[in-house]
Amino acid sequence: MDAKGVWNVLKWILAALAAGFVGHFGRVLAERLIARRRTARTEPRDADASPETRATLAAIKAEEKVEKKRLKAEQKREKKRDRPKD
């Protein structure tokens, strides 16, 4: 195979890698935009809500955050417990 053939193969490899790179990050960006739009549609807007509603929403979010942390800590404990002893 001569130098021209090698360069042609390298061009195709680089083109495939570039397409994969662009495609992957394009997909990730699209998924983030879709997720952001879904949350914006499902959650009531804070600006439209009364002060009591805002306080309630803040309390719910705080409870969800605490519950998420508790579940994560529980998963870590289970993982450590299931790990074989050396």
Biopython code that builds the backbone (N, CA, C, O; Angstrom):
import numpy as np
from Bio.PDB.StructureBuilder import StructureBuilder

atoms = [
    (1, "MET", "N", (0.846, -1.164, 0.000)),
    (1, "MET", "CA", (0.000, 0.000, 0.000)),
    (1, "MET", "C", (0.897, 1.233, 0.000)),
    (1, "MET", "O", (1.826, 1.342, 0.800)),
    (2, "ASP", "N", (0.614, 2.129, -0.879)),
    (2, "ASP", "CA", (1.444, 3.329, -0.992)),
    (2, "ASP", "C", (0.947, 4.419, -0.036)),
    (2, "ASP", "O", (-0.059, 4.243, 0.651)),
    (3, "ALA", "N", (1.658, 5.531, -0.003)),
    (3, "ALA", "CA", (1.344, 6.631, 0.912)),
    (3, "ALA", "C", (-0.027, 7.227, 0.630)),
    (3, "ALA", "O", (-0.720, 7.662, 1.550)),
    (4, "LYS", "N", (-0.417, 7.247, -0.629)),
    (4, "LYS", "CA", (-1.715, 7.803, -0.988)),
    (4, "LYS", "C", (-2.853, 6.942, -0.406)),
    (4, "LYS", "O", (-3.851, 7.465, 0.090)),
    (5, "GLY", "N", (-2.684, 5.654, -0.476)),
    (5, "GLY", "CA", (-3.690, 4.744, 0.072)),
    (5, "GLY", "C", (-3.791, 4.836, 1.583)),
    (5, "GLY", "O", (-4.886, 4.806, 2.145)),
    (6, "VAL", "N", (-2.634, 4.949, 2.242)),
    (6, "VAL", "CA", (-2.623, 5.081, 3.700)),
    (6, "VAL", "C", (-3.315, 6.376, 4.113)),
    (6, "VAL", "O", (-4.108, 6.382, 5.055)),
    (7, "TRP", "N", (-3.026, 7.451, 3.429)),
    (7, "TRP", "CA", (-3.651, 8.740, 3.749)),
    (7, "TRP", "C", (-5.162, 8.674, 3.537)),
    (7, "TRP", "O", (-5.923, 9.251, 4.314)),
    (8, "ASN", "N", (-5.593, 7.980, 2.500)),
    (8, "ASN", "CA", (-7.021, 7.841, 2.229)),
    (8, "ASN", "C", (-7.707, 7.077, 3.371)),
    (8, "ASN", "O", (-8.787, 7.468, 3.814)),
    (9, "VAL", "N", (-7.095, 6.008, 3.839)),
    (9, "VAL", "CA", (-7.649, 5.237, 4.951)),
    (9, "VAL", "C", (-7.691, 6.098, 6.219)),
    (9, "VAL", "O", (-8.688, 6.082, 6.941)),
    (10, "LEU", "N", (-6.632, 6.838, 6.493)),
    (10, "LEU", "CA", (-6.595, 7.705, 7.682)),
    (10, "LEU", "C", (-7.671, 8.783, 7.621)),
    (10, "LEU", "O", (-8.275, 9.114, 8.642)),
    (11, "LYS", "N", (-7.913, 9.331, 6.440)),
    (11, "LYS", "CA", (-8.968, 10.344, 6.300)),
    (11, "LYS", "C", (-10.321, 9.761, 6.669)),
    (11, "LYS", "O", (-11.110, 10.411, 7.355)),
    (12, "TRP", "N", (-10.599, 8.538, 6.219)),
    (12, "TRP", "CA", (-11.882, 7.914, 6.532)),
    (12, "TRP", "C", (-12.001, 7.603, 8.019)),
    (12, "TRP", "O", (-13.070, 7.761, 8.610)),
    (13, "ILE", "N", (-10.922, 7.170, 8.609)),
    (13, "ILE", "CA", (-10.938, 6.885, 10.052)),
    (13, "ILE", "C", (-11.182, 8.166, 10.835)),
    (13, "ILE", "O", (-11.996, 8.178, 11.758)),
    (14, "LEU", "N", (-10.495, 9.235, 10.485)),
    (14, "LEU", "CA", (-10.676, 10.518, 11.176)),
    (14, "LEU", "C", (-12.088, 11.057, 10.970)),
    (14, "LEU", "O", (-12.679, 11.621, 11.891)),
    (15, "ALA", "N", (-12.633, 10.884, 9.761)),
    (15, "ALA", "CA", (-14.003, 11.339, 9.501)),
    (15, "ALA", "C", (-14.999, 10.561, 10.354)),
    (15, "ALA", "O", (-15.950, 11.139, 10.880)),
    (16, "ALA", "N", (-14.790, 9.260, 10.492)),
    (16, "ALA", "CA", (-15.699, 8.449, 11.309)),
    (16, "ALA", "C", (-15.597, 8.839, 12.784)),
    (16, "ALA", "O", (-16.613, 8.923, 13.473)),
    (17, "LEU", "N", (-14.396, 9.073, 13.263)),
    (17, "LEU", "CA", (-14.219, 9.494, 14.659)),
    (17, "LEU", "C", (-14.863, 10.853, 14.913)),
    (17, "LEU", "O", (-15.512, 11.053, 15.940)),
    (18, "ALA", "N", (-14.686, 11.782, 13.985)),
    (18, "ALA", "CA", (-15.289, 13.111, 14.143)),
    (18, "ALA", "C", (-16.809, 13.015, 14.129)),
    (18, "ALA", "O", (-17.476, 13.686, 14.915)),
    (19, "ALA", "N", (-17.359, 12.196, 13.254)),
    (19, "ALA", "CA", (-18.815, 12.028, 13.205)),
    (19, "ALA", "C", (-19.333, 11.414, 14.495)),
    (19, "ALA", "O", (-20.382, 11.819, 14.997)),
    (20, "GLY", "N", (-18.619, 10.454, 15.029)),
    (20, "GLY", "CA", (-19.024, 9.847, 16.295)),
    (20, "GLY", "C", (-18.975, 10.841, 17.440)),
    (20, "GLY", "O", (-19.867, 10.863, 18.288)),
    (21, "PHE", "N", (-17.941, 11.660, 17.468)),
    (21, "PHE", "CA", (-17.792, 12.677, 18.509)),
    (21, "PHE", "C", (-18.951, 13.672, 18.458)),
    (21, "PHE", "O", (-19.581, 13.957, 19.477)),
    (22, "VAL", "N", (-19.222, 14.189, 17.276)),
    (22, "VAL", "CA", (-20.311, 15.164, 17.107)),
    (22, "VAL", "C", (-21.651, 14.513, 17.421)),
    (22, "VAL", "O", (-22.496, 15.116, 18.083)),
    (23, "GLY", "N", (-21.846, 13.294, 16.952)),
    (23, "GLY", "CA", (-23.111, 12.606, 17.192)),
    (23, "GLY", "C", (-23.358, 12.341, 18.664)),
    (23, "GLY", "O", (-24.477, 12.516, 19.146)),
    (24, "HIS", "N", (-22.331, 11.923, 19.381)),
    (24, "HIS", "CA", (-22.483, 11.631, 20.813)),
    (24, "HIS", "C", (-22.850, 12.888, 21.590)),
    (24, "HIS", "O", (-23.816, 12.885, 22.352)),
    (25, "PHE", "N", (-22.103, 13.941, 21.407)),
    (25, "PHE", "CA", (-22.370, 15.152, 22.177)),
    (25, "PHE", "C", (-23.642, 15.849, 21.719)),
    (25, "PHE", "O", (-24.284, 16.540, 22.510)),
    (26, "GLY", "N", (-24.011, 15.683, 20.473)),
    (26, "GLY", "CA", (-25.302, 16.200, 20.018)),
    (26, "GLY", "C", (-26.447, 15.481, 20.698)),
    (26, "GLY", "O", (-27.440, 16.101, 21.081)),
    (27, "ARG", "N", (-26.309, 14.166, 20.851)),
    (27, "ARG", "CA", (-27.339, 13.376, 21.517)),
    (27, "ARG", "C", (-27.449, 13.761, 22.986)),
    (27, "ARG", "O", (-28.553, 13.905, 23.511)),
    (28, "VAL", "N", (-26.315, 13.929, 23.649)),
    (28, "VAL", "CA", (-26.321, 14.314, 25.064)),
    (28, "VAL", "C", (-26.980, 15.688, 25.236)),
    (28, "VAL", "O", (-27.773, 15.891, 26.156)),
    (29, "LEU", "N", (-26.651, 16.614, 24.359)),
    (29, "LEU", "CA", (-27.255, 17.940, 24.427)),
    (29, "LEU", "C", (-28.761, 17.866, 24.217)),
    (29, "LEU", "O", (-29.519, 18.520, 24.933)),
    (30, "ALA", "N", (-29.199, 17.081, 23.248)),
    (30, "ALA", "CA", (-30.631, 16.941, 22.980)),
    (30, "ALA", "C", (-31.351, 16.330, 24.182)),
    (30, "ALA", "O", (-32.446, 16.772, 24.530)),
    (31, "GLU", "N", (-30.760, 15.330, 24.814)),
    (31, "GLU", "CA", (-31.379, 14.716, 25.986)),
    (31, "GLU", "C", (-31.495, 15.701, 27.137)),
    (31, "GLU", "O", (-32.500, 15.717, 27.848)),
    (32, "ARG", "N", (-30.474, 16.519, 27.320)),
    (32, "ARG", "CA", (-30.545, 17.531, 28.388)),
    (32, "ARG", "C", (-31.631, 18.559, 28.114)),
    (32, "ARG", "O", (-32.363, 18.949, 29.024)),
    (33, "LEU", "N", (-31.741, 19.001, 26.862)),
    (33, "LEU", "CA", (-32.774, 19.974, 26.519)),
    (33, "LEU", "C", (-34.167, 19.388, 26.715)),
    (33, "LEU", "O", (-35.066, 20.070, 27.206)),
    (34, "ILE", "N", (-34.346, 18.133, 26.337)),
    (34, "ILE", "CA", (-35.644, 17.484, 26.516)),
    (34, "ILE", "C", (-35.967, 17.339, 27.997)),
    (34, "ILE", "O", (-37.099, 17.597, 28.408)),
    (35, "ALA", "N", (-35.002, 16.933, 28.799)),
    (35, "ALA", "CA", (-35.232, 16.779, 30.241)),
    (35, "ALA", "C", (-35.562, 18.122, 30.884)),
    (35, "ALA", "O", (-36.449, 18.202, 31.734)),
    (36, "ARG", "N", (-34.865, 19.158, 30.489)),
    (36, "ARG", "CA", (-35.125, 20.488, 31.039)),
    (36, "ARG", "C", (-36.536, 20.946, 30.692)),
    (36, "ARG", "O", (-37.226, 21.542, 31.518)),
    (37, "ARG", "N", (-36.956, 20.664, 29.472)),
    (37, "ARG", "CA", (-38.289, 21.078, 29.045)),
    (37, "ARG", "C", (-39.364, 20.292, 29.784)),
    (37, "ARG", "O", (-40.402, 20.844, 30.151)),
    (38, "ARG", "N", (-39.113, 18.995, 30.003)),
    (38, "ARG", "CA", (-40.083, 18.186, 30.747)),
    (38, "ARG", "C", (-40.258, 18.701, 32.172)),
    (38, "ARG", "O", (-41.382, 18.811, 32.662)),
    (39, "THR", "N", (-39.151, 19.013, 32.832)),
    (39, "THR", "CA", (-39.268, 19.503, 34.208)),
    (39, "THR", "C", (-39.947, 20.863, 34.244)),
    (39, "THR", "O", (-40.687, 21.164, 35.181)),
    (40, "ALA", "N", (-39.704, 21.678, 33.242)),
    (40, "ALA", "CA", (-40.350, 22.992, 33.203)),
    (40, "ALA", "C", (-41.854, 22.847, 33.005)),
    (40, "ALA", "O", (-42.627, 23.659, 33.516)),
    (41, "ARG", "N", (-42.268, 21.839, 32.282)),
    (41, "ARG", "CA", (-43.704, 21.636, 32.051)),
    (41, "ARG", "C", (-44.390, 21.030, 33.261)),
    (41, "ARG", "O", (-45.540, 21.366, 33.544)),
    (42, "THR", "N", (-43.718, 20.150, 33.977)),
    (42, "THR", "CA", (-44.366, 19.448, 35.082)),
    (42, "THR", "C", (-44.379, 20.250, 36.372)),
    (42, "THR", "O", (-45.314, 20.119, 37.161)),
    (43, "GLU", "N", (-43.374, 21.072, 36.606)),
    (43, "GLU", "CA", (-43.317, 21.854, 37.837)),
    (43, "GLU", "C", (-44.059, 23.180, 37.658)),
    (43, "GLU", "O", (-43.918, 23.834, 36.625)),
    (44, "PRO", "N", (-44.844, 23.577, 38.658)),
    (44, "PRO", "CA", (-45.492, 24.882, 38.556)),
    (44, "PRO", "C", (-44.452, 25.993, 38.643)),
    (44, "PRO", "O", (-43.419, 25.841, 39.296)),
    (45, "ARG", "N", (-44.724, 27.070, 38.002)),
    (45, "ARG", "CA", (-43.779, 28.184, 38.003)),
    (45, "ARG", "C", (-43.826, 28.914, 39.335)),
    (45, "ARG", "O", (-44.897, 29.213, 39.863)),
    (46, "ASP", "N", (-42.642, 29.194, 39.865)),
    (46, "ASP", "CA", (-42.557, 29.878, 41.159)),
    (46, "ASP", "C", (-43.044, 31.315, 41.071)),
    (46, "ASP", "O", (-43.593, 31.835, 42.043)),
    (47, "ALA", "N", (-42.859, 31.962, 39.945)),
    (47, "ALA", "CA", (-43.261, 33.365, 39.814)),
    (47, "ALA", "C", (-44.775, 33.508, 39.843)),
    (47, "ALA", "O", (-45.294, 34.519, 40.317)),
    (48, "ASP", "N", (-45.485, 32.508, 39.341)),
    (48, "ASP", "CA", (-46.944, 32.569, 39.304)),
    (48, "ASP", "C", (-47.583, 32.151, 40.622)),
    (48, "ASP", "O", (-48.774, 32.377, 40.835)),
    (49, "ALA", "N", (-46.805, 31.549, 41.497)),
    (49, "ALA", "CA", (-47.342, 30.978, 42.730)),
    (49, "ALA", "C", (-47.381, 32.021, 43.848)),
    (49, "ALA", "O", (-46.632, 32.997, 43.845)),
    (50, "SER", "N", (-48.274, 31.779, 44.798)),
    (50, "SER", "CA", (-48.363, 32.649, 45.967)),
    (50, "SER", "C", (-47.195, 32.344, 46.904)),
    (50, "SER", "O", (-46.533, 31.319, 46.740)),
    (51, "PRO", "N", (-46.931, 33.202, 47.872)),
    (51, "PRO", "CA", (-45.830, 32.948, 48.816)),
    (51, "PRO", "C", (-45.997, 31.624, 49.575)),
    (51, "PRO", "O", (-45.013, 30.937, 49.847)),
    (52, "GLU", "N", (-47.236, 31.271, 49.914)),
    (52, "GLU", "CA", (-47.465, 30.011, 50.622)),
    (52, "GLU", "C", (-47.115, 28.818, 49.737)),
    (52, "GLU", "O", (-46.528, 27.837, 50.193)),
    (53, "THR", "N", (-47.486, 28.923, 48.470)),
    (53, "THR", "CA", (-47.200, 27.841, 47.527)),
    (53, "THR", "C", (-45.700, 27.713, 47.321)),
    (53, "THR", "O", (-45.171, 26.603, 47.264)),
    (54, "ARG", "N", (-45.017, 28.836, 47.209)),
    (54, "ARG", "CA", (-43.563, 28.801, 47.058)),
    (54, "ARG", "C", (-42.904, 28.141, 48.258)),
    (54, "ARG", "O", (-41.973, 27.350, 48.106)),
    (55, "ALA", "N", (-43.386, 28.466, 49.446)),
    (55, "ALA", "CA", (-42.825, 27.869, 50.661)),
    (55, "ALA", "C", (-43.080, 26.360, 50.677)),
    (55, "ALA", "O", (-42.214, 25.575, 51.064)),
    (56, "THR", "N", (-44.278, 25.975, 50.251)),
    (56, "THR", "CA", (-44.607, 24.550, 50.196)),
    (56, "THR", "C", (-43.712, 23.841, 49.195)),
    (56, "THR", "O", (-43.196, 22.761, 49.484)),
    (57, "LEU", "N", (-43.520, 24.432, 48.019)),
    (57, "LEU", "CA", (-42.657, 23.835, 47.003)),
    (57, "LEU", "C", (-41.230, 23.703, 47.505)),
    (57, "LEU", "O", (-40.579, 22.687, 47.264)),
    (58, "ALA", "N", (-40.738, 24.718, 48.201)),
    (58, "ALA", "CA", (-39.386, 24.669, 48.748)),
    (58, "ALA", "C", (-39.262, 23.555, 49.783)),
    (58, "ALA", "O", (-38.250, 22.856, 49.834)),
    (59, "ALA", "N", (-40.294, 23.393, 50.605)),
    (59, "ALA", "CA", (-40.265, 22.333, 51.620)),
    (59, "ALA", "C", (-40.277, 20.954, 50.958)),
    (59, "ALA", "O", (-39.569, 20.045, 51.393)),
    (60, "ILE", "N", (-41.075, 20.805, 49.920)),
    (60, "ILE", "CA", (-41.146, 19.521, 49.206)),
    (60, "ILE", "C", (-39.799, 19.209, 48.570)),
    (60, "ILE", "O", (-39.321, 18.077, 48.648)),
    (61, "LYS", "N", (-39.189, 20.199, 47.944)),
    (61, "LYS", "CA", (-37.886, 19.988, 47.316)),
    (61, "LYS", "C", (-36.838, 19.614, 48.358)),
    (61, "LYS", "O", (-35.998, 18.750, 48.107)),
    (62, "ALA", "N", (-36.879, 20.255, 49.520)),
    (62, "ALA", "CA", (-35.926, 19.947, 50.584)),
    (62, "ALA", "C", (-36.121, 18.515, 51.076)),
    (62, "ALA", "O", (-35.150, 17.798, 51.315)),
    (63, "GLU", "N", (-37.393, 18.098, 51.229)),
    (63, "GLU", "CA", (-37.670, 16.728, 51.658)),
    (63, "GLU", "C", (-37.182, 15.725, 50.625)),
    (63, "GLU", "O", (-36.619, 14.688, 50.978)),
    (64, "GLU", "N", (-37.395, 16.030, 49.353)),
    (64, "GLU", "CA", (-36.937, 15.137, 48.284)),
    (64, "GLU", "C", (-35.415, 15.005, 48.299)),
    (64, "GLU", "O", (-34.874, 13.921, 48.082)),
    (65, "LYS", "N", (-34.737, 16.114, 48.556)),
    (65, "LYS", "CA", (-33.284, 16.105, 48.595)),
    (65, "LYS", "C", (-32.775, 15.245, 49.753)),
    (65, "LYS", "O", (-31.831, 14.472, 49.595)),
    (66, "VAL", "N", (-33.405, 15.387, 50.908)),
    (66, "VAL", "CA", (-33.015, 14.595, 52.082)),
    (66, "VAL", "C", (-33.263, 13.112, 51.815)),
    (66, "VAL", "O", (-32.427, 12.269, 52.140)),
    (67, "GLU", "N", (-34.412, 12.800, 51.223)),
    (67, "GLU", "CA", (-34.742, 11.408, 50.922)),
    (67, "GLU", "C", (-33.753, 10.819, 49.918)),
    (67, "GLU", "O", (-33.346, 9.665, 50.050)),
    (68, "LYS", "N", (-33.371, 11.601, 48.923)),
    (68, "LYS", "CA", (-32.407, 11.134, 47.931)),
    (68, "LYS", "C", (-31.055, 10.839, 48.584)),
    (68, "LYS", "O", (-30.421, 9.829, 48.278)),
    (69, "LYS", "N", (-30.619, 11.721, 49.480)),
    (69, "LYS", "CA", (-29.357, 11.501, 50.189)),
    (69, "LYS", "C", (-29.436, 10.261, 51.074)),
    (69, "LYS", "O", (-28.471, 9.502, 51.165)),
    (70, "ARG", "N", (-30.581, 10.049, 51.729)),
    (70, "ARG", "CA", (-30.751, 8.896, 52.587)),
    (70, "ARG", "C", (-30.677, 7.603, 51.768)),
    (70, "ARG", "O", (-30.030, 6.637, 52.173)),
    (71, "LEU", "N", (-31.344, 7.597, 50.620)),
    (71, "LEU", "CA", (-31.317, 6.413, 49.756)),
    (71, "LEU", "C", (-29.911, 6.131, 49.241)),
    (71, "LEU", "O", (-29.490, 4.977, 49.158)),
    (72, "LYS", "N", (-29.198, 7.179, 48.902)),
    (72, "LYS", "CA", (-27.836, 7.005, 48.400)),
    (72, "LYS", "C", (-26.932, 6.436, 49.496)),
    (72, "LYS", "O", (-26.116, 5.554, 49.229)),
    (73, "ALA", "N", (-27.071, 6.930, 50.712)),
    (73, "ALA", "CA", (-26.274, 6.425, 51.822)),
    (73, "ALA", "C", (-26.614, 4.964, 52.105)),
    (73, "ALA", "O", (-25.731, 4.161, 52.409)),
    (74, "GLU", "N", (-27.895, 4.628, 52.004)),
    (74, "GLU", "CA", (-28.317, 3.245, 52.222)),
    (74, "GLU", "C", (-27.735, 2.326, 51.144)),
    (74, "GLU", "O", (-27.306, 1.213, 51.446)),
    (75, "GLN", "N", (-27.720, 2.781, 49.911)),
    (75, "GLN", "CA", (-27.138, 1.992, 48.829)),
    (75, "GLN", "C", (-25.644, 1.771, 49.063)),
    (75, "GLN", "O", (-25.133, 0.680, 48.808)),
    (76, "LYS", "N", (-24.945, 2.791, 49.542)),
    (76, "LYS", "CA", (-23.520, 2.647, 49.833)),
    (76, "LYS", "C", (-23.285, 1.626, 50.933)),
    (76, "LYS", "O", (-22.370, 0.807, 50.842)),
    (77, "ARG", "N", (-24.118, 1.674, 51.982)),
    (77, "ARG", "CA", (-23.975, 0.714, 53.075)),
    (77, "ARG", "C", (-24.198, -0.712, 52.579)),
    (77, "ARG", "O", (-23.456, -1.624, 52.945)),
    (78, "GLU", "N", (-25.227, -0.905, 51.741)),
    (78, "GLU", "CA", (-25.502, -2.230, 51.197)),
    (78, "GLU", "C", (-24.354, -2.706, 50.317)),
    (78, "GLU", "O", (-23.985, -3.880, 50.347)),
    (79, "LYS", "N", (-23.802, -1.809, 49.551)),
    (79, "LYS", "CA", (-22.698, -2.169, 48.668)),
    (79, "LYS", "C", (-21.485, -2.600, 49.486)),
    (79, "LYS", "O", (-20.822, -3.581, 49.149)),
    (80, "LYS", "N", (-21.197, -1.872, 50.555)),
    (80, "LYS", "CA", (-20.070, -2.230, 51.422)),
    (80, "LYS", "C", (-20.329, -3.557, 52.124)),
    (80, "LYS", "O", (-19.411, -4.359, 52.296)),
    (81, "ARG", "N", (-21.571, -3.791, 52.529)),
    (81, "ARG", "CA", (-21.912, -5.012, 53.233)),
    (81, "ARG", "C", (-21.799, -6.218, 52.292)),
    (81, "ARG", "O", (-21.373, -7.292, 52.717)),
    (82, "ASP", "N", (-22.175, -6.052, 51.023)),
    (82, "ASP", "CA", (-22.156, -7.150, 50.057)),
    (82, "ASP", "C", (-20.776, -7.415, 49.502)),
    (82, "ASP", "O", (-20.553, -8.445, 48.867)),
    (83, "ARG", "N", (-19.840, -6.499, 49.733)),
    (83, "ARG", "CA", (-18.486, -6.669, 49.203)),
    (83, "ARG", "C", (-17.802, -7.826, 49.917)),
    (83, "ARG", "O", (-17.867, -7.924, 51.142)),
    (84, "PRO", "N", (-17.142, -8.713, 49.155)),
    (84, "PRO", "CA", (-16.470, -9.859, 49.802)),
    (84, "PRO", "C", (-15.264, -9.393, 50.618)),
    (84, "PRO", "O", (-14.553, -8.459, 50.247)),
    (85, "LYS", "N", (-15.063, -10.075, 51.735)),
    (85, "LYS", "CA", (-13.923, -9.758, 52.602)),
    (85, "LYS", "C", (-12.682, -10.442, 52.057)),
    (85, "LYS", "O", (-12.753, -11.575, 51.582)),
    (86, "ASP", "N", (-11.563, -9.770, 52.120)),
    (86, "ASP", "CA", (-10.295, -10.370, 51.640)),
    (86, "ASP", "C", (-9.603, -11.101, 52.747)),
    (86, "ASP", "O", (-8.530, -11.666, 52.537)),
]
sb = StructureBuilder()
sb.init_structure("model")
sb.init_model(0)
sb.init_chain("A")
sb.init_seg("    ")
for serial, (resi, resn, name, xyz) in enumerate(atoms, 1):
    if name == "N":
        sb.init_residue(resn, " ", resi, " ")
    sb.init_atom(name, np.array(xyz, "f"), 0.0, 1.0, " ", f" {name:<3s}", serial, name[0])
structure = sb.get_structure()
